């Protein structure tokens, strides 16, 4: 039996890559320093896995920004707007790469970044490939072979990991009408063959091709593409061992396709879909020579492996296929888990009782090795003794009094349909809100956060280490809020935010104040590029014991005559962006969170906050991968949002925010959320995402983002005007808001101030034009 890993976290145990990347982007460190940091992380990751006796160690799972962007550069899928950068000899390959990811605004050039969206149902964001009809591909970057050779020099044989050609195309987007991107497969495949030829000549024995779209709904043409690709690869490479990796769900209707591919190993996710093992073992797969890689260690969550459960899968597979056809692995790449639980030293943060229930990436690698050893134990009594420590920990978690709160479970049980309904329909609410709020045409706002400067972060660090008192900390935060309010008033923003200077993260901040949560010190995972988040951990029943945001919102409102938005994170996003307990349905946990947020919303209203935003950027990312399962999820997800938002008067305006999602196929469910105002990301797609709202005739108010906050470039006034004109073509003027794409936490103040000033100039010009046209006084 072989052990293998599909991918390892690339940020470094202490976020070394984030720090080196940001220092390089800011011009404070050289490119060489960034490259050296990347090399050290790769070597540490390979060495760790070698020492853990993993048989098939991945290479090319490292990235300086995103693995899909890497592939676009490798196959020369470089959008035309970047060609000038690529052709400039003064620019390196890295300059081009980061320009595609982050945009480019210097040397007289102003180029927008490529679009970004969620990686399946995770909180990881990838850079969306752009495709044109009859597009040609060629080998542009040697990243894959370079990293394979780098490991070989260290004496470590690796298994190069490559996004499969079919999945790569399906991850992208057509940038012109009249074709489907899967039609490009014959143009793309020769480049893959060229890459694999180089690897084979260098001595590679295994190649891993990630094809997560095998767990998605596929058209007949897409299925034909899989047959075409893998038939040709088998003919071209009869002796090279090719693995196809699926993950995140069942192969479902694609099972018959997956088990007949002419490959040497098929990886399946038995954490997300344990039933597929039986399904596979009942097909002709058992008559082939293909190995089956069992994804039994959870690559998406932080709970320890249940050895007894995993061994039952391994034993069943071995019984039918034989040991030499079975591999043991995590369910997916460990990219989605923190690096090392050993770095959690402070028991006041993560207690020993709860910590024993957990495993981070390093520990999961160890679990893979442990399962291989346990699977070789033939004597039942010896095996029972060997797994007893693990079994005792599993049982201790089930019985722990820390987890269960009867009053919380009872409150969820007593939820009624009325709890998820506003008192009046939107058309009635809108009239009442227009009268009560008296906002101008095209009201302007921001999504919530302002730049989290080093000084702000240091304040929180000093508070935590005791070098700053709570009173002094609060005075300094108030000073930041005061300054931001004055600035917003000066440039003319209509609905203000307090800036969220007291918040570390939009989920962690709430988790710290809810019962049932625990935290890590170094449990960072990559969200996109250099952006890392430290997801809080839901280990027990969720309850709000006291108000969480009221004090700061009330203070901010007292400092201005403008409306101050109350800022909350919605129940589904709090769930999705946490590591979630796995001992009850996710829907049950979400309803507990919804009730906690509902209590906060009603307290904000009582405190005089008339506009409340409940962010739900993760609601689409939670979609099951198979459409047949969508309605079940969306029904409870939408209900949870409505429960959180429905305890207020008609005059109180509820906003929600979503970003980096496709809305076309769930637009009716978004409408069912019944938020008075929805703000969405649209600038990178040039308002393309608005088409879904226009085609559906979305009834409520919309704020399409006019400013891409995930790029450092500053949009000009004319650019924002153009986007607003496109929005006005599909949204009634009465329903149109103006705002950035997302919160401004990750940006610098200089670019933020300039971009928002440009946004206000463009808005005022649009107001004047529309008012003059309609005969309304400006």
C-alpha positions, 0 to 999 in steps of 0.5 A: 500500500502506498501513501500519498498527499495531494498538496501541502499549504504553501504559506509557511507555518508562520505566513512567511510567504505572505510577508515576503510577497507584501514586502516585495510588492511594496518595493521594500524587498527584492525579488530574490528575497521573495524567491528565496522564501518560496524555495525555503517553504518548498524544501521544508514541505518536501522534507516534512513529508519525506520524514513522515514516509509519504511515498508520493510527495507532491511538487508544483503544489506551491504557488506565489499567488494561485495555482490556476493563475500558474497554469494560465502562465504556463500554457500562455493563456495570457490576456492580450492586455498584458502582452505589452508587459510580457514583451517588455524586457525590463519586466520579469515573468513575476512582474507579468504574473503579479500584474495578471493577479493584481492589476498594473498601474505604473509607467503610464500603463493602467491595466485591470486585474483578471477576474477572481472567484471561489474555488468550488465550495471553499473560501479559496479564490482563484484567478479565472482564465480568459478564453477566446474562440480558436485560442492557441496555447504554448509552453510559456513557463517552466515552473512545473519542471523547475520545481520537480528538478528542485526537489530532485536535487534535494534527493526527494522524488516527487509527483508533479501535480497539474490541474487537469486540462479539462478542469482547467478549461472549465475553470475559465470563462469565454470572453466572446460569444459563439463558442464553448471553452471546452472546444479548445481542448484539442489546442490545449492538449499538446502543451500538456503533452509537452510538459509531461514529456519533459517530466518523463525525460527528467525521471518522473514516475507519477503525474497527478492530474487534478480533475475536480470537475469529475464531481460536477454536472458535466455535459456530453461534450465535456465527458467526451473531452475527458475520454479524448484527453486520457486516451491520448495521454495513455497512448503517448505515455504508456509507461508513465503512471498517471493519477487522476484526482477528484475531490470535494464530492461524489463523482455521481453520474460521472462514476461510469466515466471516472472508473474507465479512464485509462489511468494508473490511479483514481483518487476519490474523496471518502470524507465528503462522499463515503458512499462512493467506495461501495459504488466503485467496488460494484463496477468493472473497476475491480477487474482493471489494474487501476489503483484506488486512492482513498481520501480518508483524512479530512483535507478541509477540516481540523478534527482528528481522524477516526482511525476505526472508521478510516480502517473500515474503508481501507480494509474493504478496499484491500479485501476486494482490490488487494493491497497493491491497488490501494493508496491512503491519502487526505481527501484533497489538498491540505491547502485548506488546513493550517500548517501545524498544531504543534505551533499552538502553545498557549492553552489559554487560547486553545485548551488541552481538552479541545486541542486533542480533538484536532489535527492540522496539515502536519498532523494529517500527514502523520495520520496518513502514515499511521493508517498505513501501519494500522492497516498492516496489523492482522491480529484483531486484539493487537489492532484494538489496542493500537487504535484505543488512544484514538478511539478514547479521544473520539469518545471524549469529544462526543461526551464532553459537557463543553459541547451541548447546550440544551437551551440553544437546541430548544430555541432552534427547535421552536423556530417558526415560519414567522421568524423568517418573514419581514412584517411587510413586502419589499414594495411597502418597506421601500416606500417607508424607508424612502420617507424615513431615510430621505437618501439622495438618488444613487446613495453612496456607501462603502462595504464596511471596513477601512484600511487596517494599518500596521498601527491598528494591528499593533493596537490589538497586539498590544492589548493582547500582550498587556502593554495597552489597557482596555481603556487606552485601546478603546480611546485610540479606536474611537480616535480612528473612528472619529477621523474616518467619519470626518473624512467620509463627511468631507467627501460626501458619502451618504451612508457611513461606516465606522471602519471596523478598526476594532475587528481582526476579521469579519468572522473571527471577531464574532466568533470571539464573542459567541459561546461554542467557538475556540481559536488558534494562534497560528491556524492560518489558511490562504484565502487568495494571494497573500491574504490569509485568514485564521478561521475560528473553530466551532466546537459546540452549540452557538449562543450570544451571551451579550451584544457584540457590535452595539457599543461601537455602532452606537458611538459612531452614530453619536458622532455624525448626523449621517446614517451609520450602518451597523455591520454584521456577518451573516450566519452562512458566512460565519459557518462557511468561514469557520472550521465547523463541528462535524457531529451535527448537520451544518444546517443545525449549526447555521440556525444557532448562528442565525438566532445569535445574529438576529438578537444582535440586529434587534439590539442595533435597531433599539440602539438607533441604528436605522441601516444594518448590513448583514454580509453573506459573501459565502452563501453561494460558495456553500452550494453542493457541487451537484445541482440536484442538491442545491435546493435543499441547501439554499432553502436552509441557507436563505431561511437562516439569513431571513431569520437573522434579518426579520426581527426589525421594523419596516423602516429599518433598512437591511443590506447584504453583501456578496462578492466573487460569485456567479449569481445567474443560477441562484438568482431566485434564491438571492431574491428570496433573501429579501434584503432591502439592498444587496451590494455585489462585486462587479467591477472585475467583470465590467458589470457582467454579473449584473446581467443575472439581476437584470434578466431576473428583474430583481425587485430590490435595491442593488449596489454593483461594485464600481471599484475593485478593492482586491487590486492596488490600482485606482480607478479613474472617474471616467472608468467609474462613470462608464460602469455606472452607466452600464449599471443604470442601463439594467437597474432602475435609478430608484434602486441603484446604489454606488459602492466599492466591490468589497471592504477596504481592509486590505488596502492602503489609505492613499489609494483608498482615499483617491478611489473613493473621491473618484467614486463620489465625483462620478456619482455626483456627475451621474446625479446631475445628468439624470436629474437634468434629464428627468427635470428633477432639482439636483 
